[in-house]
């Protein structure tokens, strides 16, 4: 029984050896074939170069040796940070806001915290930043544009001209993944209701598409929810915000005022 087992093991080992030898032979044949094809291709191009230039192969080789060494490869693709800045620029964000929240470390404030929360939470899509001058609401809102390609920044008083005069941009505005509507409440009189109808259409599109939208304003909640004929935006818009968004009131002293105070305390120029 042991002899039979030994014979079987020897046969198995011999079979493995033959298989390995065949694999090496096939591999060597492949290498040889590729080498022949490479040489043939080189001869083909050298012959073509000789015919085209009238030079011998030795002369062509001398010219090749005289060529300068190839330049070191430099990867010129933009970094992730450069790409995010480009998204902000393409979105139309003001350069001052880009410099404040992207080119340097952004000041941590309630507005920026709320915007970051909006971009990180898939359940949130609408955000209102309400506060006075200097509370960093506009700059913080623009930070969101660095997080997605294809965003759009727009002043509230530009919505109606865009809807009437620039249909391609209006369609982009409806479909953009991130939208910043700055300075709600400065759009001016709307006796015929054109602006508010445009605004409601856009809000419905953003709501249905789960877009990330940040509104900035200097209004209280009570002023905001007033009907359009009384200077507000109506209960329907408020319901959208209540359902899938946040209202952030930025009270207290302005961030810029705090910076000036801090600089004065440290003997620096404001």
PASEBA-1860 file (N, C-alpha, C; in nm, 3 decimals):
! residues 270
1> XXXXXXXX> 0.084/-0.120/0.000/0.000/0.000/0.000/0.088/0.125/0.000 ~ 0.194/0.121/0.084/0.285/0.235/0.092/0.358/0.255/-0.040 ~ 0.395/0.143/-0.104/0.464/0.153/-0.233/0.375/0.216/-0.337 ~ 0.246/0.178/-0.338/0.152/0.236/-0.433/0.137/0.386/-0.409 ~ 0.133/0.425/-0.280/0.120/0.566/-0.246/0.241/0.645/-0.292 ~ 0.361/0.586/-0.271/0.482/0.653/-0.314/0.485/0.669/-0.465 ~ 0.440/0.566/-0.536/0.437/0.573/-0.682/0.343/0.683/-0.728 ~ 0.228/0.693/-0.663/0.132/0.798/-0.699/0.188/0.936/-0.671
9> XXXXXXXX> 0.257/0.954/-0.560/0.316/1.083/-0.527/0.421/1.122/-0.629 ~ 0.505/1.022/-0.669/0.608/1.051/-0.769/0.544/1.093/-0.902 ~ 0.436/1.025/-0.939/0.367/1.060/-1.064/0.310/1.202/-1.056 ~ 0.255/1.234/-0.938/0.197/1.368/-0.920/0.305/1.476/-0.928 ~ 0.420/1.449/-0.865/0.531/1.545/-0.870/0.582/1.561/-1.012 ~ 0.592/1.448/-1.085/0.639/1.454/-1.224/0.543/1.535/-1.309 ~ 0.412/1.520/-1.284/0.311/1.595/-1.359/0.325/1.745/-1.332 ~ 0.347/1.780/-1.205/0.365/1.921/-1.170/0.489/1.978/-1.235
17> XXXXXXXX> 0.596/1.898/-1.241/0.720/1.945/-1.302/0.702/1.970/-1.451 ~ 0.629/1.877/-1.519/0.604/1.896/-1.662/0.518/2.020/-1.686 ~ 0.418/2.040/-1.599/0.332/2.158/-1.615/0.414/2.287/-1.596 ~ 0.503/2.289/-1.495/0.586/2.407/-1.472/0.680/2.431/-1.590 ~ 0.734/2.321/-1.644/0.825/2.335/-1.759/0.751/2.390/-1.880 ~ 0.629/2.341/-1.903/0.548/2.392/-2.014/0.516/2.540/-1.995 ~ 0.485/2.579/-1.871/0.453/2.720/-1.844/0.574/2.808/-1.872 ~ 0.694/2.761/-1.832/0.815/2.839/-1.857/0.842/2.849/-2.006
25> XXXXXXXX> 0.818/2.738/-2.077/0.842/2.740/-2.221/0.748/2.838/-2.290 ~ 0.620/2.836/-2.251/0.522/2.928/-2.310/0.559/3.073/-2.279 ~ 0.600/3.096/-2.152/0.639/3.231/-2.115/0.761/3.278/-2.194 ~ 0.862/3.189/-2.208/0.982/3.225/-2.283/0.950/3.250/-2.429 ~ 0.859/3.168/-2.484/0.818/3.189/-2.623/0.749/3.324/-2.641 ~ 0.667/3.362/-2.543/0.598/3.491/-2.550/0.699/3.605/-2.544 ~ 0.794/3.596/-2.451/0.896/3.699/-2.440/0.973/3.710/-2.571 ~ 1.009/3.595/-2.629/1.085/3.596/-2.754/1.003/3.659/-2.867
33> XXXXXXXX> 0.874/3.625/-2.869/0.788/3.681/-2.976/0.779/3.832/-2.962 ~ 0.758/3.880/-2.838/0.750/4.026/-2.816/0.881/4.093/-2.853 ~ 0.993/4.028/-2.822/1.122/4.087/-2.855/1.140/4.098/-3.006 ~ 1.100/3.991/-3.079/1.112/3.995/-3.226/1.024/4.106/-3.283 ~ 0.901/4.116/-3.232/0.810/4.219/-3.283/0.864/4.360/-3.254 ~ 0.925/4.377/-3.136/0.982/4.508/-3.102/1.096/4.543/-3.196 ~ 1.183/4.445/-3.223/1.295/4.469/-3.315/1.243/4.499/-3.454 ~ 1.145/4.421/-3.500/1.088/4.444/-3.634/1.024/4.582/-3.644
41> XXXXXXXX> 0.954/4.622/-3.537/0.891/4.754/-3.539/0.997/4.864/-3.540 ~ 1.104/4.843/-3.462/1.212/4.941/-3.462/1.277/4.952/-3.598 ~ 1.301/4.837/-3.662/1.358/4.839/-3.798/1.266/4.911/-3.895 ~ 1.137/4.888/-3.880/1.039/4.951/-3.970/1.047/5.103/-3.958 ~ 1.050/5.155/-3.833/1.053/5.301/-3.815/1.189/5.359/-3.854 ~ 1.296/5.284/-3.830/1.427/5.333/-3.872/1.436/5.341/-4.024 ~ 1.382/5.241/-4.090/1.381/5.243/-4.236/1.298/5.361/-4.288 ~ 1.185/5.385/-4.222/1.101/5.498/-4.263/1.174/5.630/-4.241
49> XXXXXXXX> 1.249/5.640/-4.129/1.325/5.762/-4.101/1.436/5.781/-4.203 ~ 1.500/5.672/-4.242/1.606/5.681/-4.343/1.549/5.732/-4.475 ~ 1.435/5.678/-4.515/1.373/5.722/-4.641/1.330/5.868/-4.634 ~ 1.278/5.908/-4.519/1.226/6.045/-4.507/1.337/6.149/-4.500 ~ 1.451/6.114/-4.436/1.557/6.213/-4.414/1.675/6.199/-4.508 ~ 1.692/6.078/-4.565/1.809/6.055/-4.648/1.935/6.031/-4.567 ~ 1.920/6.014/-4.435/2.034/5.990/-4.347/2.049/5.841/-4.319 ~ 2.171/5.801/-4.286/2.194/5.662/-4.249/2.153/5.640/-4.104
57> XXXXXXXX> 2.152/5.513/-4.064/2.114/5.484/-3.925/2.218/5.538/-3.827 ~ 2.345/5.535/-3.867/2.449/5.589/-3.781/2.431/5.740/-3.762 ~ 2.396/5.809/-3.871/2.375/5.953/-3.862/2.252/5.985/-3.777 ~ 2.147/5.904/-3.792/2.027/5.924/-3.709/2.059/5.900/-3.562 ~ 2.142/5.799/-3.533/2.180/5.770/-3.395/2.260/5.884/-3.336 ~ 2.348/5.945/-3.417/2.428/6.057/-3.368/2.339/6.177/-3.336 ~ 2.239/6.201/-3.422/2.146/6.311/-3.395/2.067/6.286/-3.266 ~ 2.029/6.160/-3.247/1.952/6.126/-3.127/2.036/6.148/-3.001
65> XXXXXXXX> 2.165/6.114/-3.007/2.252/6.134/-2.891/2.274/6.281/-2.861 ~ 2.264/6.366/-2.963/2.287/6.509/-2.944/2.165/6.580/-2.886 ~ 2.051/6.513/-2.884/1.930/6.577/-2.830/1.944/6.599/-2.680 ~ 1.885/6.707/-2.626/1.892/6.729/-2.480/1.810/6.623/-2.407 ~ 1.845/6.597/-2.282/1.768/6.496/-2.207/1.622/6.541/-2.188 ~ 1.532/6.448/-2.178/1.391/6.485/-2.160/1.370/6.557/-2.028 ~ 1.275/6.649/-2.028/1.244/6.723/-1.905/1.179/6.631/-1.802 ~ 1.207/6.663/-1.678/1.144/6.588/-1.569/0.994/6.612/-1.570
73> XXXXXXXX> 0.918/6.506/-1.559/0.772/6.520/-1.561/0.725/6.595/-1.437 ~ 0.642/6.696/-1.460/0.583/6.772/-1.351/0.432/6.761/-1.362 ~ 0.371/6.712/-1.257/0.225/6.698/-1.256/0.162/6.835/-1.236 ~ 0.101/6.886/-1.340/0.043/7.020/-1.335/-0.108/7.018/-1.310 ~ -0.160/6.903/-1.275/-0.303/6.899/-1.243/-0.330/6.978/-1.116 ~ -0.443/7.048/-1.110/-0.472/7.126/-0.988/-0.490/7.036/-0.867 ~ -0.448/7.086/-0.753/-0.473/7.013/-0.629/-0.621/7.023/-0.593 ~ -0.661/6.942/-0.497/-0.801/6.946/-0.454/-0.838/7.085/-0.403
81> XXXXXXXX> -0.747/7.150/-0.335/-0.774/7.284/-0.283/-0.786/7.386/-0.397 ~ -0.697/7.376/-0.495/-0.705/7.466/-0.610/-0.834/7.443/-0.689 ~ -0.874/7.317/-0.700/-0.996/7.285/-0.772/-1.118/7.343/-0.700 ~ -1.119/7.332/-0.567/-1.232/7.387/-0.490/-1.240/7.539/-0.506 ~ -1.124/7.604/-0.510/-1.126/7.750/-0.531/-1.181/7.784/-0.668 ~ -1.144/7.703/-0.767/-1.195/7.725/-0.902/-1.348/7.711/-0.905 ~ -1.401/7.615/-0.828/-1.547/7.600/-0.822/-1.611/7.727/-0.767 ~ -1.548/7.787/-0.666/-1.603/7.910/-0.607/-1.600/8.025/-0.708
89> XXXXXXXX> -1.488/8.035/-0.781/-1.475/8.141/-0.882/-1.579/8.122/-0.992 ~ -1.591/7.998/-1.042/-1.687/7.970/-1.148/-1.831/7.992/-1.104 ~ -1.856/7.976/-0.975/-1.991/7.998/-0.922/-2.027/8.145/-0.916 ~ -1.927/8.232/-0.926/-1.953/8.375/-0.920/-1.939/8.434/-0.782 ~ -1.878/8.360/-0.688/-1.861/8.412/-0.553/-1.769/8.534/-0.556 ~ -1.800/8.638/-0.480/-1.712/8.756/-0.476/-1.572/8.719/-0.429 ~ -1.473/8.778/-0.492/-1.334/8.746/-0.461/-1.301/8.772/-0.314 ~ -1.360/8.876/-0.257/-1.332/8.907/-0.117/-1.375/8.792/-0.026
97> XXXXXXXX> -1.490/8.732/-0.053/-1.537/8.619/0.028/-1.447/8.497/0.009 ~ -1.402/8.475/-0.114/-1.313/8.362/-0.141/-1.183/8.377/-0.062 ~ -1.129/8.498/-0.062/-1.005/8.522/0.011/-1.025/8.502/0.162 ~ -1.142/8.542/0.212/-1.167/8.536/0.356/-1.192/8.395/0.407 ~ -1.259/8.311/0.326/-1.298/8.180/0.378/-1.222/8.065/0.313 ~ -1.141/8.093/0.210/-1.071/7.982/0.144/-0.921/8.003/0.134 ~ -0.879/8.124/0.097/-0.735/8.149/0.083/-0.664/8.156/0.217 ~ -0.739/8.178/0.322/-0.684/8.179/0.456/-0.777/8.099/0.547
105> XXXXXXXX> -0.732/8.071/0.667/-0.817/7.997/0.760/-0.943/8.077/0.789 ~ -1.058/8.015/0.764/-1.184/8.083/0.787/-1.205/8.104/0.937 ~ -1.267/8.217/0.971/-1.298/8.246/1.111/-1.415/8.159/1.153 ~ -1.396/8.084/1.259/-1.502/7.997/1.307/-1.609/8.082/1.375 ~ -1.729/8.075/1.323/-1.839/8.154/1.375/-1.967/8.072/1.356 ~ -2.076/8.121/1.412/-2.203/8.049/1.405/-2.248/8.029/1.260 ~ -2.224/8.130/1.176/-2.267/8.119/1.036/-2.193/8.007/0.964 ~ -2.061/8.002/0.979/-1.983/7.898/0.912/-2.017/7.760/0.965
113> XXXXXXXX> -2.038/7.750/1.096/-2.076/7.622/1.154/-2.206/7.572/1.094 ~ -2.304/7.662/1.077/-2.434/7.623/1.020/-2.420/7.579/0.875 ~ -2.335/7.647/0.798/-2.316/7.611/0.657/-2.249/7.475/0.646 ~ -2.150/7.450/0.729/-2.083/7.320/0.726/-2.180/7.209/0.765 ~ -2.265/7.236/0.860/-2.365/7.137/0.900/-2.461/7.108/0.785 ~ -2.501/7.212/0.712/-2.589/7.195/0.597/-2.525/7.103/0.493 ~ -2.398/7.126/0.461/-2.332/7.049/0.357/-2.305/6.906/0.401 ~ -2.295/6.882/0.531/-2.264/6.747/0.580/-2.388/6.663/0.605
121> XXXXXXXX> -2.503/6.725/0.622/-2.625/6.652/0.657/-2.712/6.632/0.534 ~ -2.730/6.508/0.488/-2.811/6.484/0.367/-2.958/6.518/0.385 ~ -3.003/6.532/0.508/-3.144/6.563/0.533/-3.173/6.712/0.525 ~ -3.069/6.794/0.528/-3.087/6.939/0.522/-3.063/6.988/0.379 ~ -3.145/7.081/0.335/-3.122/7.138/0.202/-3.137/7.290/0.198 ~ -3.211/7.348/0.290/-3.233/7.492/0.290/-3.183/7.553/0.420 ~ -3.113/7.666/0.409/-3.059/7.733/0.527/-3.076/7.883/0.510 ~ -3.128/7.947/0.615/-3.139/8.093/0.618/-3.044/8.145/0.725
129> XXXXXXXX> -2.954/8.234/0.685/-2.865/8.302/0.778/-2.914/8.445/0.792 ~ -2.966/8.477/0.908/-3.022/8.609/0.933/-2.936/8.683/1.033 ~ -2.891/8.800/0.995/-2.809/8.877/1.087/-2.769/9.009/1.027 ~ -2.712/9.094/1.111/-2.671/9.226/1.067/-2.540/9.224/0.991 ~ -2.493/9.343/0.959/-2.368/9.359/0.886/-2.251/9.310/0.973 ~ -2.160/9.237/0.912/-2.040/9.195/0.983/-2.051/9.063/1.055 ~ -2.161/8.991/1.037/-2.176/8.862/1.106/-2.127/8.746/1.022 ~ -2.057/8.776/0.911/-1.994/8.674/0.827/-2.092/8.581/0.757
137> XXXXXXXX> -2.215/8.624/0.743/-2.313/8.533/0.682/-2.286/8.512/0.533 ~ -2.250/8.616/0.459/-2.227/8.601/0.314/-2.100/8.522/0.286 ~ -1.992/8.554/0.356/-1.868/8.480/0.335/-1.882/8.334/0.373 ~ -1.948/8.309/0.487/-1.969/8.170/0.530/-2.054/8.094/0.430 ~ -2.157/8.161/0.375/-2.241/8.096/0.275/-2.159/8.056/0.153 ~ -2.065/8.142/0.112/-1.984/8.113/-0.006/-1.893/7.992/0.015 ~ -1.862/7.960/0.141/-1.779/7.842/0.167/-1.844/7.717/0.109 ~ -1.978/7.712/0.108/-2.048/7.594/0.056/-2.016/7.569/-0.091
145> XXXXXXXX> -1.984/7.675/-0.164/-1.955/7.661/-0.307/-1.824/7.586/-0.332 ~ -1.739/7.577/-0.230/-1.613/7.504/-0.245/-1.632/7.353/-0.233 ~ -1.751/7.310/-0.195/-1.773/7.169/-0.167/-1.835/7.092/-0.283 ~ -1.892/7.162/-0.380/-1.954/7.095/-0.495/-1.924/7.174/-0.622 ~ -1.897/7.103/-0.727/-1.879/7.169/-0.857/-2.014/7.208/-0.914 ~ -2.019/7.323/-0.980/-2.142/7.364/-1.048/-2.234/7.451/-0.966 ~ -2.186/7.502/-0.851/-2.269/7.589/-0.770/-2.285/7.727/-0.833 ~ -2.378/7.806/-0.777/-2.405/7.941/-0.829/-2.426/8.037/-0.711
153> XXXXXXXX> -2.360/8.152/-0.721/-2.384/8.262/-0.627/-2.464/8.369/-0.700 ~ -2.567/8.421/-0.634/-2.649/8.524/-0.697/-2.701/8.619/-0.590 ~ -2.705/8.747/-0.623/-2.768/8.845/-0.537/-2.920/8.836/-0.557 ~ -2.995/8.861/-0.450/-3.140/8.848/-0.458/-3.199/8.936/-0.568 ~ -3.144/9.056/-0.586/-3.202/9.146/-0.688/-3.167/9.105/-0.830 ~ -3.085/8.999/-0.847/-3.052/8.950/-0.982/-3.147/8.841/-1.029 ~ -3.228/8.785/-0.939/-3.310/8.670/-0.977/-3.407/8.702/-1.090 ~ -3.477/8.813/-1.079/-3.576/8.846/-1.182/-3.511/8.877/-1.317
161> XXXXXXXX> -3.405/8.961/-1.323/-3.338/8.981/-1.453/-3.287/8.852/-1.515 ~ -3.235/8.761/-1.433/-3.188/8.633/-1.487/-3.303/8.555/-1.547 ~ -3.417/8.550/-1.475/-3.532/8.473/-1.523/-3.586/8.528/-1.654 ~ -3.581/8.660/-1.673/-3.639/8.722/-1.792/-3.539/8.734/-1.906 ~ -3.410/8.751/-1.874/-3.314/8.789/-1.977/-3.206/8.685/-2.004 ~ -3.193/8.585/-1.919/-3.083/8.487/-1.934/-3.137/8.347/-1.904 ~ -3.210/8.291/-1.997/-3.273/8.160/-1.974/-3.173/8.050/-1.945 ~ -3.059/8.042/-2.018/-2.961/7.936/-1.985/-2.913/7.944/-1.841
169> XXXXXXXX> -2.883/8.065/-1.794/-2.838/8.079/-1.655/-2.952/8.049/-1.558 ~ -3.074/8.084/-1.596/-3.188/8.055/-1.511/-3.206/7.903/-1.493 ~ -3.189/7.828/-1.602/-3.201/7.682/-1.592/-3.087/7.624/-1.508 ~ -2.966/7.680/-1.524/-2.855/7.636/-1.439/-2.884/7.666/-1.293 ~ -2.945/7.781/-1.269/-2.978/7.820/-1.132/-3.077/7.723/-1.069 ~ -3.173/7.678/-1.147/-3.273/7.583/-1.094/-3.211/7.448/-1.063 ~ -3.108/7.410/-1.140/-3.054/7.274/-1.129/-2.921/7.266/-1.055 ~ -2.867/7.380/-1.016/-2.735/7.381/-0.951/-2.738/7.302/-0.821
177> XXXXXXXX> -2.631/7.228/-0.791/-2.629/7.150/-0.667/-2.617/7.236/-0.542 ~ -2.556/7.354/-0.556/-2.541/7.447/-0.444/-2.575/7.587/-0.494 ~ -2.660/7.657/-0.420/-2.700/7.793/-0.459/-2.690/7.884/-0.337 ~ -2.631/8.001/-0.358/-2.626/8.104/-0.255/-2.708/8.222/-0.305 ~ -2.814/8.256/-0.233/-2.894/8.374/-0.264/-2.864/8.477/-0.155 ~ -2.789/8.579/-0.191/-2.739/8.674/-0.094/-2.830/8.797/-0.085 ~ -2.847/8.846/0.036/-2.916/8.973/0.063/-3.063/8.970/0.023 ~ -3.135/8.868/0.067/-3.281/8.872/0.052/-3.334/8.995/0.125
185> XXXXXXXX> -3.432/9.057/0.064/-3.489/9.178/0.122/-3.440/9.304/0.056 ~ -3.341/9.292/-0.035/-3.289/9.409/-0.106/-3.332/9.410/-0.252 ~ -3.429/9.322/-0.285/-3.467/9.310/-0.427/-3.554/9.424/-0.477 ~ -3.599/9.511/-0.391/-3.674/9.628/-0.434/-3.823/9.600/-0.445 ~ -3.900/9.702/-0.483/-4.046/9.687/-0.492/-4.087/9.585/-0.597 ~ -4.197/9.517/-0.569/-4.246/9.411/-0.659/-4.398/9.422/-0.670 ~ -4.444/9.535/-0.720/-4.587/9.565/-0.722/-4.668/9.462/-0.799 ~ -4.611/9.408/-0.905/-4.684/9.311/-0.987/-4.656/9.167/-0.949
193> XXXXXXXX> -4.569/9.145/-0.852/-4.545/9.010/-0.801/-4.456/8.924/-0.887 ~ -4.387/8.983/-0.986/-4.303/8.902/-1.074/-4.187/8.839/-0.997 ~ -4.122/8.917/-0.912/-4.006/8.866/-0.840/-4.046/8.751/-0.750 ~ -4.155/8.766/-0.676/-4.195/8.662/-0.582/-4.241/8.535/-0.654 ~ -4.304/8.548/-0.769/-4.341/8.427/-0.844/-4.215/8.354/-0.891 ~ -4.116/8.431/-0.938/-3.989/8.370/-0.978/-3.922/8.303/-0.859 ~ -3.921/8.371/-0.747/-3.857/8.317/-0.627/-3.927/8.189/-0.581 ~ -4.059/8.188/-0.579/-4.132/8.068/-0.538/-4.107/7.951/-0.632
201> XXXXXXXX> -4.098/7.979/-0.762/-4.069/7.873/-0.859/-3.932/7.812/-0.832 ~ -3.835/7.897/-0.805/-3.699/7.848/-0.777/-3.695/7.769/-0.647 ~ -3.760/7.821/-0.543/-3.760/7.750/-0.415/-3.823/7.612/-0.430 ~ -3.933/7.604/-0.505/-3.996/7.474/-0.528/-3.903/7.378/-0.602 ~ -3.829/7.430/-0.701/-3.735/7.346/-0.776/-3.621/7.300/-0.686 ~ -3.568/7.390/-0.605/-3.460/7.353/-0.513/-3.508/7.252/-0.409 ~ -3.628/7.275/-0.359/-3.685/7.184/-0.259/-3.704/7.045/-0.318 ~ -3.764/7.038/-0.438/-3.791/6.908/-0.502/-3.661/6.837/-0.540
209> XXXXXXXX> -3.559/6.913/-0.576/-3.432/6.853/-0.618/-3.335/6.831/-0.504 ~ -3.377/6.862/-0.381/-3.290/6.845/-0.262/-3.156/6.918/-0.281 ~ -3.161/7.037/-0.340/-3.040/7.117/-0.358/-2.998/7.179/-0.225 ~ -2.872/7.211/-0.217/-2.820/7.281/-0.099/-2.828/7.431/-0.128 ~ -2.913/7.501/-0.053/-2.938/7.643/-0.079/-2.920/7.722/0.050 ~ -2.845/7.831/0.041/-2.826/7.920/0.156/-2.880/8.058/0.119 ~ -2.971/8.108/0.201/-3.023/8.243/0.187/-2.961/8.329/0.297 ~ -2.921/8.450/0.264/-2.878/8.544/0.367/-2.973/8.661/0.367
217> XXXXXXXX> -2.999/8.715/0.483/-3.090/8.829/0.493/-3.066/8.901/0.625 ~ -3.130/9.015/0.639/-3.126/9.092/0.762/-3.270/9.113/0.807 ~ -3.341/9.003/0.828/-3.483/9.006/0.863/-3.507/8.914/0.981 ~ -3.611/8.942/1.057/-3.651/8.851/1.163/-3.740/8.742/1.102 ~ -3.764/8.638/1.179/-3.855/8.533/1.132/-3.993/8.589/1.103 ~ -4.039/8.677/1.189/-4.172/8.733/1.172/-4.180/8.814/1.044 ~ -4.077/8.891/1.014/-4.075/8.968/0.890/-4.068/8.876/0.769 ~ -3.990/8.770/0.780/-3.970/8.678/0.669/-4.099/8.608/0.630
225> XXXXXXXX> -4.180/8.569/0.729/-4.300/8.490/0.700/-4.421/8.575/0.662 ~ -4.406/8.707/0.663/-4.516/8.792/0.618/-4.548/8.763/0.472 ~ -4.670/8.787/0.428/-4.703/8.767/0.286/-4.625/8.864/0.199 ~ -4.607/8.831/0.071/-4.527/8.916/-0.017/-4.574/9.061/-0.024 ~ -4.705/9.084/-0.017/-4.753/9.221/-0.027/-4.721/9.303/0.098 ~ -4.671/9.236/0.201/-4.632/9.306/0.324/-4.480/9.300/0.347 ~ -4.406/9.261/0.243/-4.261/9.263/0.250/-4.194/9.134/0.291 ~ -4.271/9.025/0.308/-4.213/8.897/0.344/-4.212/8.801/0.227
233> XXXXXXXX> -4.200/8.670/0.258/-4.191/8.569/0.153/-4.299/8.462/0.164 ~ -4.386/8.474/0.261/-4.503/8.388/0.268/-4.481/8.260/0.345 ~ -4.590/8.205/0.392/-4.586/8.086/0.475/-4.539/7.964/0.399 ~ -4.563/7.960/0.268/-4.524/7.842/0.190/-4.371/7.825/0.190 ~ -4.299/7.934/0.169/-4.153/7.927/0.172/-4.106/7.890/0.311 ~ -4.170/7.948/0.412/-4.132/7.915/0.550/-4.154/7.768/0.579 ~ -4.262/7.711/0.528/-4.289/7.568/0.548/-4.178/7.483/0.487 ~ -4.130/7.520/0.369/-4.020/7.446/0.306/-3.896/7.448/0.396
241> XXXXXXXX> -3.866/7.566/0.448/-3.748/7.578/0.534/-3.768/7.498/0.662 ~ -3.888/7.505/0.717/-3.917/7.433/0.841/-3.905/7.282/0.820 ~ -3.943/7.234/0.702/-3.944/7.090/0.676/-3.804/7.034/0.654 ~ -3.720/7.103/0.578/-3.590/7.044/0.542/-3.475/7.142/0.558 ~ -3.491/7.237/0.647/-3.385/7.336/0.660/-3.373/7.392/0.800 ~ -3.300/7.501/0.808/-3.273/7.566/0.936/-3.282/7.716/0.920 ~ -3.324/7.782/1.027/-3.316/7.927/1.036/-3.215/7.958/1.145 ~ -3.110/8.033/1.111/-3.006/8.068/1.207/-3.005/8.219/1.225
249> XXXXXXXX> -3.033/8.264/1.347/-3.027/8.407/1.379/-2.889/8.439/1.433 ~ -2.820/8.528/1.367/-2.683/8.564/1.405/-2.689/8.696/1.481 ~ -2.708/8.686/1.610/-2.720/8.806/1.690/-2.588/8.848/1.749 ~ -2.592/8.953/1.830/-2.473/8.999/1.900/-2.387/9.088/1.814 ~ -2.268/9.119/1.866/-2.175/9.208/1.798/-2.120/9.141/1.673 ~ -2.093/9.221/1.572/-2.043/9.165/1.448/-1.905/9.104/1.467 ~ -1.875/9.005/1.384/-1.743/8.941/1.389/-1.634/9.041/1.356 ~ -1.658/9.129/1.260/-1.558/9.230/1.225/-1.534/9.324/1.342
257> XXXXXXXX> -1.641/9.357/1.416/-1.625/9.441/1.534/-1.541/9.372/1.639 ~ -1.562/9.241/1.656/-1.482/9.166/1.751/-1.336/9.163/1.709 ~ -1.310/9.150/1.578/-1.172/9.150/1.530/-1.102/9.283/1.561 ~ -1.173/9.394/1.539/-1.114/9.524/1.567/-1.081/9.539/1.715 ~ -1.173/9.491/1.799/-1.152/9.500/1.943/-1.031/9.415/1.984 ~ -1.021/9.295/1.928/-0.909/9.206/1.959/-0.777/9.269/1.914 ~ -0.777/9.329/1.794/-0.655/9.391/1.745/-0.613/9.508/1.834 ~ -0.711/9.586/1.880/-0.679/9.699/1.967/-0.621/9.652/2.099
265> XXXXXX> -0.675/9.541/2.152/-0.625/9.488/2.277/-0.479/9.443/2.265 ~ -0.440/9.403/2.143/-0.304/9.352/2.122/-0.212/9.458/2.060 ~ -0.259/9.581/2.055/-0.177/9.689/2.002/-0.153/9.680/1.853 ~ -0.246/9.614/1.779/-0.228/9.599/1.635/-0.319/9.697/1.563 ~ -0.292/9.714/1.433/-0.380/9.796/1.351/-0.507/9.720/1.326 ~ -0.625/9.783/1.332/-0.751/9.713/1.309/-0.763/9.670/1.164
END
